Amino acid sequence: MTDFAKTPSPPYYAVIFTSIRSDEDPEYNTMAMRMVELAKQVDGFLGMESARSEIGITISYWSSLDSIKKWKMNSEHQIAQETGRSTWYKKYKTRICLVERDYEFEK
């Protein structure tokens, strides 16, 4: 991704997924791209930002807690979650936050 997610004026929600990967798996990138495409189809998805070095951080933005719950319950997403626990990640943490204020700078 080359730009920030285009989020509305607050309030909205952010899901912060921080991870440390296990050994490389060629299926990971394919599944990650599929998850982005599926998330975009969920009503209430607002955008996503992601970066990876030693620690990966993906932040997805949502209009409501209900939309986050629908995403978590998506059947393909559940398969990816299970594969993440069994294969792709040494460790991860998910945080769900209410964004009450945001501001930006651009030259």
Phi and psi in radians as a Rosetta constraint file:
Dihedral C 1 N 2 CA 2 C 2 CIRCULARHARMONIC -1.996 0.35
Dihedral N 2 CA 2 C 2 N 3 CIRCULARHARMONIC 0.007 0.35
Dihedral C 2 N 3 CA 3 C 3 CIRCULARHARMONIC -2.518 0.35
Dihedral N 3 CA 3 C 3 N 4 CIRCULARHARMONIC 2.911 0.35
Dihedral C 3 N 4 CA 4 C 4 CIRCULARHARMONIC -1.301 0.35
Dihedral N 4 CA 4 C 4 N 5 CIRCULARHARMONIC 2.680 0.35
Dihedral C 4 N 5 CA 5 C 5 CIRCULARHARMONIC -1.104 0.35
Dihedral N 5 CA 5 C 5 N 6 CIRCULARHARMONIC 2.492 0.35
Dihedral C 5 N 6 CA 6 C 6 CIRCULARHARMONIC -1.564 0.35
Dihedral N 6 CA 6 C 6 N 7 CIRCULARHARMONIC 1.628 0.35
Dihedral C 6 N 7 CA 7 C 7 CIRCULARHARMONIC -1.688 0.35
Dihedral N 7 CA 7 C 7 N 8 CIRCULARHARMONIC 2.700 0.35
Dihedral C 7 N 8 CA 8 C 8 CIRCULARHARMONIC -1.348 0.35
Dihedral N 8 CA 8 C 8 N 9 CIRCULARHARMONIC 3.119 0.35
Dihedral C 8 N 9 CA 9 C 9 CIRCULARHARMONIC -1.101 0.35
Dihedral N 9 CA 9 C 9 N 10 CIRCULARHARMONIC 2.459 0.35
Dihedral C 9 N 10 CA 10 C 10 CIRCULARHARMONIC -1.072 0.35
Dihedral N 10 CA 10 C 10 N 11 CIRCULARHARMONIC 2.762 0.35
Dihedral C 10 N 11 CA 11 C 11 CIRCULARHARMONIC -1.553 0.35
Dihedral N 11 CA 11 C 11 N 12 CIRCULARHARMONIC 2.635 0.35
Dihedral C 11 N 12 CA 12 C 12 CIRCULARHARMONIC -2.727 0.35
Dihedral N 12 CA 12 C 12 N 13 CIRCULARHARMONIC 3.104 0.35
Dihedral C 12 N 13 CA 13 C 13 CIRCULARHARMONIC -1.970 0.35
Dihedral N 13 CA 13 C 13 N 14 CIRCULARHARMONIC 2.634 0.35
Dihedral C 13 N 14 CA 14 C 14 CIRCULARHARMONIC -2.174 0.35
Dihedral N 14 CA 14 C 14 N 15 CIRCULARHARMONIC 2.329 0.35
Dihedral C 14 N 15 CA 15 C 15 CIRCULARHARMONIC -1.889 0.35
Dihedral N 15 CA 15 C 15 N 16 CIRCULARHARMONIC 2.042 0.35
Dihedral C 15 N 16 CA 16 C 16 CIRCULARHARMONIC -1.820 0.35
Dihedral N 16 CA 16 C 16 N 17 CIRCULARHARMONIC 2.038 0.35
Dihedral C 16 N 17 CA 17 C 17 CIRCULARHARMONIC -1.954 0.35
Dihedral N 17 CA 17 C 17 N 18 CIRCULARHARMONIC 1.943 0.35
Dihedral C 17 N 18 CA 18 C 18 CIRCULARHARMONIC -1.920 0.35
Dihedral N 18 CA 18 C 18 N 19 CIRCULARHARMONIC 2.334 0.35
Dihedral C 18 N 19 CA 19 C 19 CIRCULARHARMONIC -2.539 0.35
Dihedral N 19 CA 19 C 19 N 20 CIRCULARHARMONIC 2.725 0.35
Dihedral C 19 N 20 CA 20 C 20 CIRCULARHARMONIC -2.099 0.35
Dihedral N 20 CA 20 C 20 N 21 CIRCULARHARMONIC 2.125 0.35
Dihedral C 20 N 21 CA 21 C 21 CIRCULARHARMONIC -1.355 0.35
Dihedral N 21 CA 21 C 21 N 22 CIRCULARHARMONIC 2.663 0.35
Dihedral C 21 N 22 CA 22 C 22 CIRCULARHARMONIC -1.431 0.35
Dihedral N 22 CA 22 C 22 N 23 CIRCULARHARMONIC -2.821 0.35
Dihedral C 22 N 23 CA 23 C 23 CIRCULARHARMONIC -1.018 0.35
Dihedral N 23 CA 23 C 23 N 24 CIRCULARHARMONIC 2.656 0.35
Dihedral C 23 N 24 CA 24 C 24 CIRCULARHARMONIC -1.035 0.35
Dihedral N 24 CA 24 C 24 N 25 CIRCULARHARMONIC 2.470 0.35
Dihedral C 24 N 25 CA 25 C 25 CIRCULARHARMONIC -2.343 0.35
Dihedral N 25 CA 25 C 25 N 26 CIRCULARHARMONIC 2.123 0.35
Dihedral C 25 N 26 CA 26 C 26 CIRCULARHARMONIC -1.062 0.35
Dihedral N 26 CA 26 C 26 N 27 CIRCULARHARMONIC -0.352 0.35
Dihedral C 26 N 27 CA 27 C 27 CIRCULARHARMONIC -1.369 0.35
Dihedral N 27 CA 27 C 27 N 28 CIRCULARHARMONIC -0.304 0.35
Dihedral C 27 N 28 CA 28 C 28 CIRCULARHARMONIC -1.042 0.35
Dihedral N 28 CA 28 C 28 N 29 CIRCULARHARMONIC -0.899 0.35
Dihedral C 28 N 29 CA 29 C 29 CIRCULARHARMONIC -1.097 0.35
Dihedral N 29 CA 29 C 29 N 30 CIRCULARHARMONIC -0.655 0.35
Dihedral C 29 N 30 CA 30 C 30 CIRCULARHARMONIC -1.096 0.35
Dihedral N 30 CA 30 C 30 N 31 CIRCULARHARMONIC -0.795 0.35
Dihedral C 30 N 31 CA 31 C 31 CIRCULARHARMONIC -1.172 0.35
Dihedral N 31 CA 31 C 31 N 32 CIRCULARHARMONIC -0.677 0.35
Dihedral C 31 N 32 CA 32 C 32 CIRCULARHARMONIC -1.072 0.35
Dihedral N 32 CA 32 C 32 N 33 CIRCULARHARMONIC -0.756 0.35
Dihedral C 32 N 33 CA 33 C 33 CIRCULARHARMONIC -1.128 0.35
Dihedral N 33 CA 33 C 33 N 34 CIRCULARHARMONIC -0.678 0.35
Dihedral C 33 N 34 CA 34 C 34 CIRCULARHARMONIC -1.115 0.35
Dihedral N 34 CA 34 C 34 N 35 CIRCULARHARMONIC -0.699 0.35
Dihedral C 34 N 35 CA 35 C 35 CIRCULARHARMONIC -1.110 0.35
Dihedral N 35 CA 35 C 35 N 36 CIRCULARHARMONIC -0.676 0.35
Dihedral C 35 N 36 CA 36 C 36 CIRCULARHARMONIC -1.084 0.35
Dihedral N 36 CA 36 C 36 N 37 CIRCULARHARMONIC -0.806 0.35
Dihedral C 36 N 37 CA 37 C 37 CIRCULARHARMONIC -1.086 0.35
Dihedral N 37 CA 37 C 37 N 38 CIRCULARHARMONIC -0.714 0.35
Dihedral C 37 N 38 CA 38 C 38 CIRCULARHARMONIC -1.178 0.35
Dihedral N 38 CA 38 C 38 N 39 CIRCULARHARMONIC -0.741 0.35
Dihedral C 38 N 39 CA 39 C 39 CIRCULARHARMONIC -1.047 0.35
Dihedral N 39 CA 39 C 39 N 40 CIRCULARHARMONIC -0.673 0.35
Dihedral C 39 N 40 CA 40 C 40 CIRCULARHARMONIC -1.049 0.35
Dihedral N 40 CA 40 C 40 N 41 CIRCULARHARMONIC -0.416 0.35
Dihedral C 40 N 41 CA 41 C 41 CIRCULARHARMONIC -1.479 0.35
Dihedral N 41 CA 41 C 41 N 42 CIRCULARHARMONIC -0.207 0.35
Dihedral C 41 N 42 CA 42 C 42 CIRCULARHARMONIC -1.425 0.35
Dihedral N 42 CA 42 C 42 N 43 CIRCULARHARMONIC 2.217 0.35
Dihedral C 42 N 43 CA 43 C 43 CIRCULARHARMONIC -1.040 0.35
Dihedral N 43 CA 43 C 43 N 44 CIRCULARHARMONIC 2.201 0.35
Dihedral C 43 N 44 CA 44 C 44 CIRCULARHARMONIC 1.837 0.35
Dihedral N 44 CA 44 C 44 N 45 CIRCULARHARMONIC -0.138 0.35
Dihedral C 44 N 45 CA 45 C 45 CIRCULARHARMONIC -1.256 0.35
Dihedral N 45 CA 45 C 45 N 46 CIRCULARHARMONIC 2.281 0.35
Dihedral C 45 N 46 CA 46 C 46 CIRCULARHARMONIC -1.929 0.35
Dihedral N 46 CA 46 C 46 N 47 CIRCULARHARMONIC -0.380 0.35
Dihedral C 46 N 47 CA 47 C 47 CIRCULARHARMONIC 2.672 0.35
Dihedral N 47 CA 47 C 47 N 48 CIRCULARHARMONIC 3.140 0.35
Dihedral C 47 N 48 CA 48 C 48 CIRCULARHARMONIC -2.687 0.35
Dihedral N 48 CA 48 C 48 N 49 CIRCULARHARMONIC 2.595 0.35
Dihedral C 48 N 49 CA 49 C 49 CIRCULARHARMONIC -2.368 0.35
Dihedral N 49 CA 49 C 49 N 50 CIRCULARHARMONIC 2.503 0.35
Dihedral C 49 N 50 CA 50 C 50 CIRCULARHARMONIC -2.598 0.35
Dihedral N 50 CA 50 C 50 N 51 CIRCULARHARMONIC 2.527 0.35
Dihedral C 50 N 51 CA 51 C 51 CIRCULARHARMONIC -2.593 0.35
Dihedral N 51 CA 51 C 51 N 52 CIRCULARHARMONIC 2.593 0.35
Dihedral C 51 N 52 CA 52 C 52 CIRCULARHARMONIC -2.523 0.35
Dihedral N 52 CA 52 C 52 N 53 CIRCULARHARMONIC 2.331 0.35
Dihedral C 52 N 53 CA 53 C 53 CIRCULARHARMONIC -2.415 0.35
Dihedral N 53 CA 53 C 53 N 54 CIRCULARHARMONIC -2.041 0.35
Dihedral C 53 N 54 CA 54 C 54 CIRCULARHARMONIC -1.207 0.35
Dihedral N 54 CA 54 C 54 N 55 CIRCULARHARMONIC -0.647 0.35
Dihedral C 54 N 55 CA 55 C 55 CIRCULARHARMONIC -1.976 0.35
Dihedral N 55 CA 55 C 55 N 56 CIRCULARHARMONIC 2.330 0.35
Dihedral C 55 N 56 CA 56 C 56 CIRCULARHARMONIC -1.710 0.35
Dihedral N 56 CA 56 C 56 N 57 CIRCULARHARMONIC 2.454 0.35
Dihedral C 56 N 57 CA 57 C 57 CIRCULARHARMONIC -2.311 0.35
Dihedral N 57 CA 57 C 57 N 58 CIRCULARHARMONIC 2.146 0.35
Dihedral C 57 N 58 CA 58 C 58 CIRCULARHARMONIC -2.147 0.35
Dihedral N 58 CA 58 C 58 N 59 CIRCULARHARMONIC 2.234 0.35
Dihedral C 58 N 59 CA 59 C 59 CIRCULARHARMONIC -2.052 0.35
Dihedral N 59 CA 59 C 59 N 60 CIRCULARHARMONIC 2.122 0.35
Dihedral C 59 N 60 CA 60 C 60 CIRCULARHARMONIC -1.923 0.35
Dihedral N 60 CA 60 C 60 N 61 CIRCULARHARMONIC 2.568 0.35
Dihedral C 60 N 61 CA 61 C 61 CIRCULARHARMONIC -2.008 0.35
Dihedral N 61 CA 61 C 61 N 62 CIRCULARHARMONIC 2.430 0.35
Dihedral C 61 N 62 CA 62 C 62 CIRCULARHARMONIC -2.429 0.35
Dihedral N 62 CA 62 C 62 N 63 CIRCULARHARMONIC 2.647 0.35
Dihedral C 62 N 63 CA 63 C 63 CIRCULARHARMONIC -1.388 0.35
Dihedral N 63 CA 63 C 63 N 64 CIRCULARHARMONIC -0.401 0.35
Dihedral C 63 N 64 CA 64 C 64 CIRCULARHARMONIC -2.730 0.35
Dihedral N 64 CA 64 C 64 N 65 CIRCULARHARMONIC 2.839 0.35
Dihedral C 64 N 65 CA 65 C 65 CIRCULARHARMONIC -1.143 0.35
Dihedral N 65 CA 65 C 65 N 66 CIRCULARHARMONIC -0.571 0.35
Dihedral C 65 N 66 CA 66 C 66 CIRCULARHARMONIC -1.109 0.35
Dihedral N 66 CA 66 C 66 N 67 CIRCULARHARMONIC -0.700 0.35
Dihedral C 66 N 67 CA 67 C 67 CIRCULARHARMONIC -1.171 0.35
Dihedral N 67 CA 67 C 67 N 68 CIRCULARHARMONIC -0.613 0.35
Dihedral C 67 N 68 CA 68 C 68 CIRCULARHARMONIC -1.131 0.35
Dihedral N 68 CA 68 C 68 N 69 CIRCULARHARMONIC -0.738 0.35
Dihedral C 68 N 69 CA 69 C 69 CIRCULARHARMONIC -1.105 0.35
Dihedral N 69 CA 69 C 69 N 70 CIRCULARHARMONIC -0.723 0.35
Dihedral C 69 N 70 CA 70 C 70 CIRCULARHARMONIC -1.076 0.35
Dihedral N 70 CA 70 C 70 N 71 CIRCULARHARMONIC -0.712 0.35
Dihedral C 70 N 71 CA 71 C 71 CIRCULARHARMONIC -1.128 0.35
Dihedral N 71 CA 71 C 71 N 72 CIRCULARHARMONIC -0.776 0.35
Dihedral C 71 N 72 CA 72 C 72 CIRCULARHARMONIC -1.062 0.35
Dihedral N 72 CA 72 C 72 N 73 CIRCULARHARMONIC -0.562 0.35
Dihedral C 72 N 73 CA 73 C 73 CIRCULARHARMONIC -1.558 0.35
Dihedral N 73 CA 73 C 73 N 74 CIRCULARHARMONIC -0.067 0.35
Dihedral C 73 N 74 CA 74 C 74 CIRCULARHARMONIC -1.003 0.35
Dihedral N 74 CA 74 C 74 N 75 CIRCULARHARMONIC 2.280 0.35
Dihedral C 74 N 75 CA 75 C 75 CIRCULARHARMONIC -1.079 0.35
Dihedral N 75 CA 75 C 75 N 76 CIRCULARHARMONIC -0.713 0.35
Dihedral C 75 N 76 CA 76 C 76 CIRCULARHARMONIC -1.210 0.35
Dihedral N 76 CA 76 C 76 N 77 CIRCULARHARMONIC -0.624 0.35
Dihedral C 76 N 77 CA 77 C 77 CIRCULARHARMONIC -1.136 0.35
Dihedral N 77 CA 77 C 77 N 78 CIRCULARHARMONIC -0.658 0.35
Dihedral C 77 N 78 CA 78 C 78 CIRCULARHARMONIC -1.120 0.35
Dihedral N 78 CA 78 C 78 N 79 CIRCULARHARMONIC -0.659 0.35
Dihedral C 78 N 79 CA 79 C 79 CIRCULARHARMONIC -1.108 0.35
Dihedral N 79 CA 79 C 79 N 80 CIRCULARHARMONIC -0.760 0.35
Dihedral C 79 N 80 CA 80 C 80 CIRCULARHARMONIC -1.109 0.35
Dihedral N 80 CA 80 C 80 N 81 CIRCULARHARMONIC -0.679 0.35
Dihedral C 80 N 81 CA 81 C 81 CIRCULARHARMONIC -1.069 0.35
Dihedral N 81 CA 81 C 81 N 82 CIRCULARHARMONIC -0.791 0.35
Dihedral C 81 N 82 CA 82 C 82 CIRCULARHARMONIC -1.140 0.35
Dihedral N 82 CA 82 C 82 N 83 CIRCULARHARMONIC -0.745 0.35
Dihedral C 82 N 83 CA 83 C 83 CIRCULARHARMONIC -1.137 0.35
Dihedral N 83 CA 83 C 83 N 84 CIRCULARHARMONIC -0.622 0.35
Dihedral C 83 N 84 CA 84 C 84 CIRCULARHARMONIC -1.044 0.35
Dihedral N 84 CA 84 C 84 N 85 CIRCULARHARMONIC -0.797 0.35
Dihedral C 84 N 85 CA 85 C 85 CIRCULARHARMONIC -1.167 0.35
Dihedral N 85 CA 85 C 85 N 86 CIRCULARHARMONIC -0.663 0.35
Dihedral C 85 N 86 CA 86 C 86 CIRCULARHARMONIC -1.499 0.35
Dihedral N 86 CA 86 C 86 N 87 CIRCULARHARMONIC -0.454 0.35
Dihedral C 86 N 87 CA 87 C 87 CIRCULARHARMONIC -2.292 0.35
Dihedral N 87 CA 87 C 87 N 88 CIRCULARHARMONIC -0.906 0.35
Dihedral C 87 N 88 CA 88 C 88 CIRCULARHARMONIC -1.465 0.35
Dihedral N 88 CA 88 C 88 N 89 CIRCULARHARMONIC -0.495 0.35
Dihedral C 88 N 89 CA 89 C 89 CIRCULARHARMONIC -2.070 0.35
Dihedral N 89 CA 89 C 89 N 90 CIRCULARHARMONIC 2.448 0.35
Dihedral C 89 N 90 CA 90 C 90 CIRCULARHARMONIC -1.418 0.35
Dihedral N 90 CA 90 C 90 N 91 CIRCULARHARMONIC -0.615 0.35
Dihedral C 90 N 91 CA 91 C 91 CIRCULARHARMONIC -2.814 0.35
Dihedral N 91 CA 91 C 91 N 92 CIRCULARHARMONIC 2.512 0.35
Dihedral C 91 N 92 CA 92 C 92 CIRCULARHARMONIC -2.641 0.35
Dihedral N 92 CA 92 C 92 N 93 CIRCULARHARMONIC 2.825 0.35
Dihedral C 92 N 93 CA 93 C 93 CIRCULARHARMONIC -2.495 0.35
Dihedral N 93 CA 93 C 93 N 94 CIRCULARHARMONIC 2.414 0.35
Dihedral C 93 N 94 CA 94 C 94 CIRCULARHARMONIC -2.039 0.35
Dihedral N 94 CA 94 C 94 N 95 CIRCULARHARMONIC 2.310 0.35
Dihedral C 94 N 95 CA 95 C 95 CIRCULARHARMONIC -2.189 0.35
Dihedral N 95 CA 95 C 95 N 96 CIRCULARHARMONIC 2.408 0.35
Dihedral C 95 N 96 CA 96 C 96 CIRCULARHARMONIC -2.037 0.35
Dihedral N 96 CA 96 C 96 N 97 CIRCULARHARMONIC 2.169 0.35
Dihedral C 96 N 97 CA 97 C 97 CIRCULARHARMONIC -2.255 0.35
Dihedral N 97 CA 97 C 97 N 98 CIRCULARHARMONIC 2.580 0.35
Dihedral C 97 N 98 CA 98 C 98 CIRCULARHARMONIC -1.608 0.35
Dihedral N 98 CA 98 C 98 N 99 CIRCULARHARMONIC 2.123 0.35
Dihedral C 98 N 99 CA 99 C 99 CIRCULARHARMONIC -1.502 0.35
Dihedral N 99 CA 99 C 99 N 100 CIRCULARHARMONIC 2.020 0.35
Dihedral C 99 N 100 CA 100 C 100 CIRCULARHARMONIC -1.745 0.35
Dihedral N 100 CA 100 C 100 N 101 CIRCULARHARMONIC -0.378 0.35
Dihedral C 100 N 101 CA 101 C 101 CIRCULARHARMONIC -2.675 0.35
Dihedral N 101 CA 101 C 101 N 102 CIRCULARHARMONIC 2.508 0.35
Dihedral C 101 N 102 CA 102 C 102 CIRCULARHARMONIC -2.536 0.35
Dihedral N 102 CA 102 C 102 N 103 CIRCULARHARMONIC 2.745 0.35
Dihedral C 102 N 103 CA 103 C 103 CIRCULARHARMONIC -2.688 0.35
Dihedral N 103 CA 103 C 103 N 104 CIRCULARHARMONIC 2.863 0.35
Dihedral C 103 N 104 CA 104 C 104 CIRCULARHARMONIC -2.572 0.35
Dihedral N 104 CA 104 C 104 N 105 CIRCULARHARMONIC 2.915 0.35
Dihedral C 104 N 105 CA 105 C 105 CIRCULARHARMONIC -2.388 0.35
Dihedral N 105 CA 105 C 105 N 106 CIRCULARHARMONIC 2.467 0.35
Dihedral C 105 N 106 CA 106 C 106 CIRCULARHARMONIC -2.648 0.35
Dihedral N 106 CA 106 C 106 N 107 CIRCULARHARMONIC 2.331 0.35
